[in-house]
Amino acid sequence: MKLTEKLKEYEGQFMFIRWATGGEYGKLKYVGSDFVEFEIVDIDNMEFSETMFIQAGLILEASIGGCDIARIIAEFSSKISE
């Protein structure tokens, strides 16, 4: 199974993605056969700061769980209720 096939299951969720030249926390918007659309979350103010289109072959790591991601989801959710 290719990484893009697995990531397709997690569209719309927050995660950490590391690619060849960087890594950020954000929300996975779209997974295509050759690229991934990823909205980066600014950790300081919990707002979307930019959208990245990452070539699928450059993705080295994708983390969908853990305490950091749980904290981001909790802080982002608390801003929505305001």
C-alpha positions as CSV (number, residue, x, y, z in Angstrom):
1,M,0.0,0.0,0.0
2,K,1.3,3.4,-0.9
3,L,1.5,6.3,1.6
4,T,-1.0,8.4,-0.4
5,E,-3.5,5.5,-0.3
6,K,-3.3,5.4,3.5
7,L,-3.3,9.2,3.9
8,K,-6.6,9.3,1.9
9,E,-8.3,7.7,4.9
10,Y,-7.2,10.7,7.1
11,E,-8.5,13.6,4.9
12,G,-9.9,16.4,7.0
13,Q,-8.0,15.5,10.2
14,F,-5.2,17.2,12.1
15,M,-1.8,15.7,11.9
16,F,1.9,16.4,11.7
17,I,3.6,15.9,8.3
18,R,7.4,15.9,7.8
19,W,8.6,16.3,4.2
20,A,12.0,16.7,2.6
21,T,12.4,20.4,3.5
22,G,10.3,20.8,6.6
23,G,7.6,19.6,8.8
24,E,4.4,21.2,10.3
25,Y,1.2,20.6,12.2
26,G,-2.0,21.1,10.2
27,K,-5.1,19.8,8.6
28,L,-4.9,17.4,5.7
29,K,-7.4,18.8,3.1
30,Y,-6.9,16.6,0.0
31,V,-4.8,13.7,-1.0
32,G,-4.2,13.1,-4.7
33,S,-2.1,10.6,-6.6
34,D,0.8,13.1,-7.0
35,F,0.3,15.8,-4.3
36,V,-1.1,16.5,-0.9
37,E,-3.0,19.7,0.1
38,F,-2.1,20.6,3.7
39,E,-3.3,23.6,5.7
40,I,-0.7,24.6,8.2
41,V,-1.8,25.7,11.7
42,D,0.1,28.5,13.4
43,I,0.7,27.0,16.9
44,D,0.8,30.4,18.6
45,N,-2.6,31.7,17.7
46,M,-4.3,28.4,16.4
47,E,-5.3,29.8,13.1
48,F,-4.5,28.5,9.6
49,S,-1.5,30.3,8.3
50,E,-0.9,28.9,4.9
51,T,-1.8,26.1,2.5
52,M,1.0,23.8,1.2
53,F,0.8,21.6,-1.9
54,I,3.4,18.9,-1.2
55,Q,4.6,16.4,-3.8
56,A,3.6,13.0,-2.4
57,G,7.1,11.5,-3.0
58,L,8.7,14.1,-0.7
59,I,6.6,13.1,2.4
60,L,8.8,11.3,4.9
61,E,6.5,11.0,8.0
62,A,2.9,11.5,8.9
63,S,1.8,11.4,12.6
64,I,-1.9,11.3,13.2
65,G,-1.9,10.8,17.0
66,G,0.0,11.7,20.1
67,C,-0.2,14.3,22.9
68,D,0.9,17.3,20.6
69,I,-1.9,16.6,18.1
70,A,-4.4,16.1,20.9
71,R,-3.5,19.5,22.4
72,I,-3.8,21.2,19.0
73,I,-7.2,19.6,18.4
74,A,-8.4,20.7,21.9
75,E,-7.1,24.3,21.5
76,F,-8.5,24.6,18.0
77,S,-11.9,23.2,19.1
78,S,-12.1,25.7,22.0
79,K,-11.6,28.6,19.5
80,I,-14.5,27.3,17.4
81,S,-16.9,27.5,20.3
82,E,-16.1,31.2,20.9
